[in-house]
Amino acid sequence: MTDARTTTDHHEIRQWVEERNGKPASVPGTSKGGKDVGLVRIDFAEDGDDDRLDEISWDEFFDRFEERQLAFLYQEQKANGEPSTFNKLVLR
């Protein structure tokens, strides 16, 4: 794996995800109701339609991202030079 980077910049995260056909998502059953979307993830089209994730808006994703004080750990490209979709949400 090539070097991983970490960011909290919303524009940088959104651009990286959208360049790879990803979308913000939540894990069903993890919400506590109301505006709480529960656990957030990034879902990629290449992974197929994942019935275990629900698409959410970028606003909902970043609200939860800030509320939980998360950072976005990601990899630009694989060792072979292809774009990578490796990412992880970590505590700041």
N, CA, C and O atoms as CSV, one atom per row, in Angstrom:
chain,resi,resn,atom,element,x,y,z
A,1,MET,N,N,0.846,-1.177,0.000
A,1,MET,CA,C,0.000,0.000,0.000
A,1,MET,C,C,0.890,1.239,0.000
A,1,MET,O,O,1.896,1.294,0.707
A,2,THR,N,N,0.507,2.229,-0.800
A,2,THR,CA,C,1.236,3.486,-0.791
A,2,THR,C,C,0.848,4.278,0.453
A,2,THR,O,O,-0.034,3.865,1.206
A,3,ASP,N,N,1.499,5.402,0.663
A,3,ASP,CA,C,1.259,6.194,1.864
A,3,ASP,C,C,-0.202,6.595,2.011
A,3,ASP,O,O,-0.868,6.960,1.042
A,4,ALA,N,N,-0.674,6.519,3.230
A,4,ALA,CA,C,-2.024,6.968,3.554
A,4,ALA,C,C,-1.951,8.403,4.055
A,4,ALA,O,O,-0.956,8.825,4.644
A,5,ARG,N,N,-3.016,9.133,3.811
A,5,ARG,CA,C,-3.118,10.531,4.269
A,5,ARG,C,C,-4.332,10.650,5.169
A,5,ARG,O,O,-5.245,9.825,5.131
A,6,THR,N,N,-4.319,11.687,5.972
A,6,THR,CA,C,-5.451,11.970,6.850
A,6,THR,C,C,-5.858,13.417,6.662
A,6,THR,O,O,-5.009,14.303,6.560
A,7,THR,N,N,-7.175,13.656,6.614
A,7,THR,CA,C,-7.680,15.022,6.481
A,7,THR,C,C,-9.005,15.169,7.215
A,7,THR,O,O,-9.699,14.188,7.485
A,8,THR,N,N,-9.339,16.415,7.531
A,8,THR,CA,C,-10.661,16.756,8.056
A,8,THR,C,C,-11.338,17.762,7.125
A,8,THR,O,O,-12.433,18.240,7.420
A,9,ASP,N,N,-10.698,18.080,6.016
A,9,ASP,CA,C,-11.213,19.062,5.061
A,9,ASP,C,C,-12.385,18.477,4.268
A,9,ASP,O,O,-12.214,17.516,3.517
A,10,HIS,N,N,-13.558,19.053,4.435
A,10,HIS,CA,C,-14.768,18.530,3.798
A,10,HIS,C,C,-14.662,18.517,2.277
A,10,HIS,O,O,-15.057,17.543,1.636
A,11,HIS,N,N,-14.137,19.580,1.704
A,11,HIS,CA,C,-14.008,19.654,0.244
A,11,HIS,C,C,-13.072,18.558,-0.271
A,11,HIS,O,O,-13.377,17.899,-1.265
A,12,GLU,N,N,-11.962,18.369,0.385
A,12,GLU,CA,C,-10.994,17.348,-0.016
A,12,GLU,C,C,-11.603,15.945,0.066
A,12,GLU,O,O,-11.411,15.128,-0.834
A,13,ILE,N,N,-12.332,15.674,1.141
A,13,ILE,CA,C,-12.978,14.369,1.313
A,13,ILE,C,C,-14.009,14.140,0.218
A,13,ILE,O,O,-14.008,13.096,-0.434
A,14,ARG,N,N,-14.885,15.114,0.017
A,14,ARG,CA,C,-15.944,14.958,-0.978
A,14,ARG,C,C,-15.361,14.765,-2.377
A,14,ARG,O,O,-15.835,13.920,-3.137
A,15,GLN,N,N,-14.349,15.537,-2.714
A,15,GLN,CA,C,-13.725,15.422,-4.031
A,15,GLN,C,C,-13.108,14.028,-4.225
A,15,GLN,O,O,-13.290,13.409,-5.274
A,16,TRP,N,N,-12.392,13.545,-3.231
A,16,TRP,CA,C,-11.764,12.225,-3.311
A,16,TRP,C,C,-12.814,11.146,-3.505
A,16,TRP,O,O,-12.655,10.269,-4.354
A,17,VAL,N,N,-13.887,11.204,-2.725
A,17,VAL,CA,C,-14.957,10.199,-2.790
A,17,VAL,C,C,-15.655,10.246,-4.146
A,17,VAL,O,O,-15.840,9.206,-4.779
A,18,GLU,N,N,-16.045,11.437,-4.599
A,18,GLU,CA,C,-16.788,11.556,-5.851
A,18,GLU,C,C,-15.938,11.188,-7.066
A,18,GLU,O,O,-16.468,10.674,-8.051
A,19,GLU,N,N,-14.638,11.441,-7.012
A,19,GLU,CA,C,-13.749,11.028,-8.113
A,19,GLU,C,C,-13.731,9.509,-8.272
A,19,GLU,O,O,-13.393,9.003,-9.342
A,20,ARG,N,N,-14.087,8.789,-7.229
A,20,ARG,CA,C,-14.091,7.330,-7.234
A,20,ARG,C,C,-15.506,6.757,-7.243
A,20,ARG,O,O,-15.716,5.588,-6.919
A,21,ASN,N,N,-16.470,7.593,-7.617
A,21,ASN,CA,C,-17.881,7.197,-7.689
A,21,ASN,C,C,-18.451,6.715,-6.364
A,21,ASN,O,O,-19.310,5.834,-6.324
A,22,GLY,N,N,-17.965,7.304,-5.288
A,22,GLY,CA,C,-18.473,6.956,-3.973
A,22,GLY,C,C,-19.574,7.904,-3.537
A,22,GLY,O,O,-19.812,8.941,-4.156
A,23,LYS,N,N,-20.237,7.524,-2.458
A,23,LYS,CA,C,-21.298,8.360,-1.899
A,23,LYS,C,C,-21.340,8.165,-0.389
A,23,LYS,O,O,-20.958,7.109,0.116
A,24,PRO,N,N,-21.798,9.174,0.326
A,24,PRO,CA,C,-21.919,9.046,1.779
A,24,PRO,C,C,-23.062,8.107,2.136
A,24,PRO,O,O,-24.088,8.074,1.455
A,25,ALA,N,N,-22.879,7.349,3.200
A,25,ALA,CA,C,-23.893,6.369,3.588
A,25,ALA,C,C,-23.902,6.205,5.107
A,25,ALA,O,O,-22.969,6.598,5.807
A,26,SER,N,N,-24.994,5.608,5.587
A,26,SER,CA,C,-25.091,5.274,7.005
A,26,SER,C,C,-25.408,3.786,7.134
A,26,SER,O,O,-25.908,3.155,6.203
A,27,VAL,N,N,-25.107,3.252,8.298
A,27,VAL,CA,C,-25.360,1.846,8.581
A,27,VAL,C,C,-26.743,1.730,9.218
A,27,VAL,O,O,-26.965,2.258,10.308
A,28,PRO,N,N,-27.679,1.043,8.549
A,28,PRO,CA,C,-29.026,0.907,9.110
A,28,PRO,C,C,-29.004,0.283,10.507
A,28,PRO,O,O,-28.192,-0.595,10.799
A,29,GLY,N,N,-29.904,0.753,11.351
A,29,GLY,CA,C,-30.017,0.203,12.693
A,29,GLY,C,C,-29.086,0.839,13.713
A,29,GLY,O,O,-29.107,0.466,14.886
A,30,THR,N,N,-28.264,1.801,13.279
A,30,THR,CA,C,-27.341,2.437,14.226
A,30,THR,C,C,-27.816,3.826,14.649
A,30,THR,O,O,-27.180,4.473,15.480
A,31,SER,N,N,-28.919,4.279,14.087
A,31,SER,CA,C,-29.472,5.595,14.418
A,31,SER,C,C,-30.217,5.535,15.743
A,31,SER,O,O,-30.814,4.519,16.098
A,32,LYS,N,N,-30.168,6.643,16.459
A,32,LYS,CA,C,-30.921,6.749,17.706
A,32,LYS,C,C,-32.181,7.575,17.505
A,32,LYS,O,O,-32.813,8.006,18.469
A,33,GLY,N,N,-32.545,7.793,16.234
A,33,GLY,CA,C,-33.746,8.547,15.914
A,33,GLY,C,C,-33.461,10.023,15.728
A,33,GLY,O,O,-32.346,10.491,15.959
A,34,GLY,N,N,-34.479,10.744,15.310
A,34,GLY,CA,C,-34.322,12.173,15.068
A,34,GLY,C,C,-33.364,12.440,13.924
A,34,GLY,O,O,-33.443,11.807,12.872
A,35,LYS,N,N,-32.458,13.385,14.140
A,35,LYS,CA,C,-31.488,13.741,13.102
A,35,LYS,C,C,-30.251,12.852,13.120
A,35,LYS,O,O,-29.382,12.993,12.260
A,36,ASP,N,N,-30.157,11.949,14.072
A,36,ASP,CA,C,-29.002,11.060,14.189
A,36,ASP,C,C,-29.038,10.024,13.068
A,36,ASP,O,O,-29.966,9.219,12.991
A,37,VAL,N,N,-28.015,10.046,12.192
A,37,VAL,CA,C,-27.968,9.083,11.085
A,37,VAL,C,C,-27.237,7.807,11.477
A,37,VAL,O,O,-27.202,6.854,10.698
A,38,GLY,N,N,-26.653,7.773,12.670
A,38,GLY,CA,C,-25.932,6.584,13.113
A,38,GLY,C,C,-24.511,6.564,12.582
A,38,GLY,O,O,-23.910,7.611,12.348
A,39,LEU,N,N,-23.984,5.372,12.396
A,39,LEU,CA,C,-22.617,5.211,11.886
A,39,LEU,C,C,-22.556,5.608,10.423
A,39,LEU,O,O,-23.422,5.229,9.634
A,40,VAL,N,N,-21.534,6.369,10.060
A,40,VAL,CA,C,-21.381,6.799,8.664
A,40,VAL,C,C,-20.232,6.052,7.996
A,40,VAL,O,O,-19.252,5.673,8.636
A,41,ARG,N,N,-20.381,5.857,6.710
A,41,ARG,CA,C,-19.396,5.160,5.889
A,41,ARG,C,C,-19.380,5.805,4.509
A,41,ARG,O,O,-20.178,6.696,4.218
A,42,ILE,N,N,-18.453,5.340,3.656
A,42,ILE,CA,C,-18.439,5.709,2.250
A,42,ILE,C,C,-18.768,4.453,1.460
A,42,ILE,O,O,-18.177,3.398,1.691
A,43,ASP,N,N,-19.708,4.561,0.533
A,43,ASP,CA,C,-20.142,3.434,-0.292
A,43,ASP,C,C,-19.670,3.689,-1.724
A,43,ASP,O,O,-19.839,4.790,-2.248
A,44,PHE,N,N,-19.085,2.680,-2.353
A,44,PHE,CA,C,-18.583,2.805,-3.720
A,44,PHE,C,C,-19.393,1.958,-4.678
A,44,PHE,O,O,-19.732,0.813,-4.377
A,45,ALA,N,N,-19.706,2.532,-5.848
A,45,ALA,CA,C,-20.504,1.852,-6.867
A,45,ALA,C,C,-19.863,0.536,-7.285
A,45,ALA,O,O,-20.568,-0.436,-7.559
A,46,GLU,N,N,-18.544,0.493,-7.336
A,46,GLU,CA,C,-17.855,-0.719,-7.776
A,46,GLU,C,C,-18.061,-1.885,-6.823
A,46,GLU,O,O,-17.862,-3.040,-7.200
A,47,ASP,N,N,-18.458,-1.592,-5.594
A,47,ASP,CA,C,-18.715,-2.644,-4.620
A,47,ASP,C,C,-20.100,-3.254,-4.813
A,47,ASP,O,O,-20.483,-4.171,-4.085
A,48,GLY,N,N,-20.856,-2.748,-5.795
A,48,GLY,CA,C,-22.225,-3.210,-6.000
A,48,GLY,C,C,-23.161,-2.495,-5.056
A,48,GLY,O,O,-22.721,-1.752,-4.178
A,49,ASP,N,N,-24.435,-2.711,-5.230
A,49,ASP,CA,C,-25.417,-2.108,-4.339
A,49,ASP,C,C,-25.357,-2.830,-3.006
A,49,ASP,O,O,-25.746,-3.993,-2.899
A,50,ASP,N,N,-24.876,-2.146,-2.008
A,50,ASP,CA,C,-24.738,-2.728,-0.690
A,50,ASP,C,C,-26.023,-2.472,0.090
A,50,ASP,O,O,-26.282,-1.353,0.534
A,51,ASP,N,N,-26.820,-3.522,0.250
A,51,ASP,CA,C,-28.090,-3.391,0.966
A,51,ASP,C,C,-27.886,-3.087,2.443
A,51,ASP,O,O,-28.833,-2.748,3.153
A,52,ARG,N,N,-26.647,-3.211,2.898
A,52,ARG,CA,C,-26.376,-2.957,4.311
A,52,ARG,C,C,-26.138,-1.490,4.599
A,52,ARG,O,O,-25.978,-1.119,5.762
A,53,LEU,N,N,-26.107,-0.627,3.564
A,53,LEU,CA,C,-25.874,0.796,3.741
A,53,LEU,C,C,-27.001,1.610,3.125
A,53,LEU,O,O,-27.581,1.215,2.114
A,54,ASP,N,N,-27.307,2.747,3.740
A,54,ASP,CA,C,-28.322,3.669,3.229
A,54,ASP,C,C,-27.636,4.954,2.803
A,54,ASP,O,O,-26.864,5.529,3.569
A,55,GLU,N,N,-27.911,5.410,1.585
A,55,GLU,CA,C,-27.331,6.662,1.121
A,55,GLU,C,C,-27.877,7.825,1.944
A,55,GLU,O,O,-29.066,7.878,2.258
A,56,ILE,N,N,-26.978,8.764,2.291
A,56,ILE,CA,C,-27.361,9.975,3.011
A,56,ILE,C,C,-26.766,11.174,2.276
A,56,ILE,O,O,-25.937,11.011,1.381
A,57,SER,N,N,-27.187,12.363,2.655
A,57,SER,CA,C,-26.651,13.577,2.023
A,57,SER,C,C,-25.259,13.888,2.573
A,57,SER,O,O,-24.863,13.409,3.635
A,58,TRP,N,N,-24.533,14.708,1.808
A,58,TRP,CA,C,-23.228,15.154,2.295
A,58,TRP,C,C,-23.384,15.970,3.569
A,58,TRP,O,O,-22.539,15.880,4.459
A,59,ASP,N,N,-24.447,16.767,3.679
A,59,ASP,CA,C,-24.667,17.551,4.900
A,59,ASP,C,C,-24.835,16.632,6.110
A,59,ASP,O,O,-24.247,16.879,7.163
A,60,GLU,N,N,-25.633,15.573,5.964
A,60,GLU,CA,C,-25.823,14.625,7.058
A,60,GLU,C,C,-24.506,13.936,7.414
A,60,GLU,O,O,-24.178,13.764,8.588
A,61,PHE,N,N,-23.762,13.548,6.384
A,61,PHE,CA,C,-22.477,12.885,6.604
A,61,PHE,C,C,-21.535,13.793,7.390
A,61,PHE,O,O,-20.959,13.371,8.393
A,62,PHE,N,N,-21.375,15.046,6.935
A,62,PHE,CA,C,-20.423,15.942,7.592
A,62,PHE,C,C,-20.907,16.419,8.961
A,62,PHE,O,O,-20.086,16.714,9.829
A,63,ASP,N,N,-22.227,16.501,9.173
A,63,ASP,CA,C,-22.732,16.814,10.517
A,63,ASP,C,C,-22.268,15.737,11.502
A,63,ASP,O,O,-21.769,16.042,12.585
A,64,ARG,N,N,-22.443,14.473,11.107
A,64,ARG,CA,C,-22.040,13.358,11.971
A,64,ARG,C,C,-20.507,13.298,12.102
A,64,ARG,O,O,-19.982,13.018,13.180
A,65,PHE,N,N,-19.812,13.559,11.014
A,65,PHE,CA,C,-18.347,13.575,10.970
A,65,PHE,C,C,-17.798,14.555,12.006
A,65,PHE,O,O,-16.869,14.229,12.745
A,66,GLU,N,N,-18.373,15.750,12.055
A,66,GLU,CA,C,-17.926,16.775,13.010
A,66,GLU,C,C,-18.382,16.441,14.428
A,66,GLU,O,O,-17.626,16.607,15.385
A,67,GLU,N,N,-19.612,15.976,14.556
A,67,GLU,CA,C,-20.146,15.632,15.872
A,67,GLU,C,C,-19.286,14.575,16.560
A,67,GLU,O,O,-19.051,14.657,17.766
A,68,ARG,N,N,-18.824,13.600,15.815
A,68,ARG,CA,C,-18.018,12.504,16.354
A,68,ARG,C,C,-16.519,12.819,16.351
A,68,ARG,O,O,-15.711,12.000,16.790
A,69,GLN,N,N,-16.141,14.024,15.846
A,69,GLN,CA,C,-14.739,14.436,15.788
A,69,GLN,C,C,-13.891,13.405,15.036
A,69,GLN,O,O,-12.874,12.922,15.534
A,70,LEU,N,N,-14.351,13.085,13.809
A,70,LEU,CA,C,-13.667,12.099,12.984
A,70,LEU,C,C,-12.667,12.754,12.041
A,70,LEU,O,O,-12.720,13.959,11.795
A,71,ALA,N,N,-11.775,11.956,11.529
A,71,ALA,CA,C,-10.847,12.338,10.466
A,71,ALA,C,C,-10.955,11.264,9.389
A,71,ALA,O,O,-11.353,10.131,9.661
A,72,PHE,N,N,-10.597,11.636,8.168
A,72,PHE,CA,C,-10.704,10.734,7.023
A,72,PHE,C,C,-9.307,10.260,6.641
A,72,PHE,O,O,-8.475,11.049,6.194
A,73,LEU,N,N,-9.058,8.971,6.821
A,73,LEU,CA,C,-7.798,8.345,6.446
A,73,LEU,C,C,-8.011,7.707,5.079
A,73,LEU,O,O,-8.951,6.935,4.895
A,74,TYR,N,N,-7.145,8.024,4.123
A,74,TYR,CA,C,-7.352,7.518,2.766
A,74,TYR,C,C,-6.041,7.314,2.026
A,74,TYR,O,O,-4.989,7.802,2.438
A,75,GLN,N,N,-6.132,6.583,0.928
A,75,GLN,CA,C,-4.994,6.289,0.077
A,75,GLN,C,C,-5.322,6.792,-1.322
A,75,GLN,O,O,-6.394,6.491,-1.849
A,76,GLU,N,N,-4.415,7.556,-1.934
A,76,GLU,CA,C,-4.625,8.093,-3.284
A,76,GLU,C,C,-4.601,6.996,-4.348
A,76,GLU,O,O,-5.484,6.921,-5.202
A,77,GLN,N,N,-3.573,6.150,-4.280
A,77,GLN,CA,C,-3.461,5.102,-5.291
A,77,GLN,C,C,-2.839,3.847,-4.709
A,77,GLN,O,O,-2.126,3.871,-3.706
A,78,LYS,N,N,-3.144,2.748,-5.388
A,78,LYS,CA,C,-2.579,1.454,-5.006
A,78,LYS,C,C,-1.120,1.405,-5.441
A,78,LYS,O,O,-0.655,2.282,-6.169
A,79,ALA,N,N,-0.408,0.389,-4.998
A,79,ALA,CA,C,1.001,0.227,-5.355
A,79,ALA,C,C,1.202,0.121,-6.864
A,79,ALA,O,O,2.260,0.487,-7.377
A,80,ASN,N,N,0.183,-0.382,-7.585
A,80,ASN,CA,C,0.293,-0.527,-9.041
A,80,ASN,C,C,-0.062,0.765,-9.783
A,80,ASN,O,O,-0.058,0.795,-11.013
A,81,GLY,N,N,-0.368,1.829,-9.039
A,81,GLY,CA,C,-0.661,3.125,-9.647
A,81,GLY,C,C,-2.126,3.401,-9.907
A,81,GLY,O,O,-2.482,4.529,-10.249
A,82,GLU,N,N,-2.990,2.406,-9.756
A,82,GLU,CA,C,-4.425,2.608,-9.952
A,82,GLU,C,C,-5.010,3.392,-8.781
A,82,GLU,O,O,-4.501,3.311,-7.663
A,83,PRO,N,N,-6.088,4.159,-9.035
A,83,PRO,CA,C,-6.737,4.873,-7.932
A,83,PRO,C,C,-7.228,3.890,-6.863
A,83,PRO,O,O,-7.756,2.825,-7.183
A,84,SER,N,N,-7.050,4.252,-5.620
A,84,SER,CA,C,-7.462,3.412,-4.507
A,84,SER,C,C,-8.776,3.912,-3.918
A,84,SER,O,O,-9.060,5.110,-3.942
A,85,THR,N,N,-9.568,2.996,-3.395
A,85,THR,CA,C,-10.772,3.379,-2.654
A,85,THR,C,C,-10.603,3.100,-1.159
A,85,THR,O,O,-11.567,3.179,-0.397
A,86,PHE,N,N,-9.376,2.775,-0.743
A,86,PHE,CA,C,-9.139,2.514,0.674
A,86,PHE,C,C,-9.403,3.782,1.477
A,86,PHE,O,O,-8.853,4.843,1.184
A,87,ASN,N,N,-10.245,3.656,2.483
A,87,ASN,CA,C,-10.509,4.769,3.394
A,87,ASN,C,C,-10.993,4.229,4.723
A,87,ASN,O,O,-11.472,3.099,4.822
A,88,LYS,N,N,-10.856,5.058,5.736
A,88,LYS,CA,C,-11.298,4.692,7.069
A,88,LYS,C,C,-11.603,5.963,7.828
A,88,LYS,O,O,-10.870,6.945,7.709
A,89,LEU,N,N,-12.657,5.963,8.595
A,89,LEU,CA,C,-12.988,7.085,9.471
A,89,LEU,C,C,-12.383,6.799,10.830
A,89,LEU,O,O,-12.684,5.778,11.448
A,90,VAL,N,N,-11.530,7.700,11.296
A,90,VAL,CA,C,-10.813,7.508,12.553
A,90,VAL,C,C,-11.044,8.700,13.474
A,90,VAL,O,O,-11.427,9.779,13.022
A,91,LEU,N,N,-10.813,8.500,14.740
A,91,LEU,CA,C,-10.906,9.619,15.679
A,91,LEU,C,C,-9.753,10.571,15.468
A,91,LEU,O,O,-8.635,10.153,15.168
A,92,ARG,N,N,-10.031,11.860,15.626
A,92,ARG,CA,C,-8.980,12.875,15.480
A,92,ARG,C,C,-7.971,12.784,16.587
A,92,ARG,O,O,-7.019,13.564,16.619
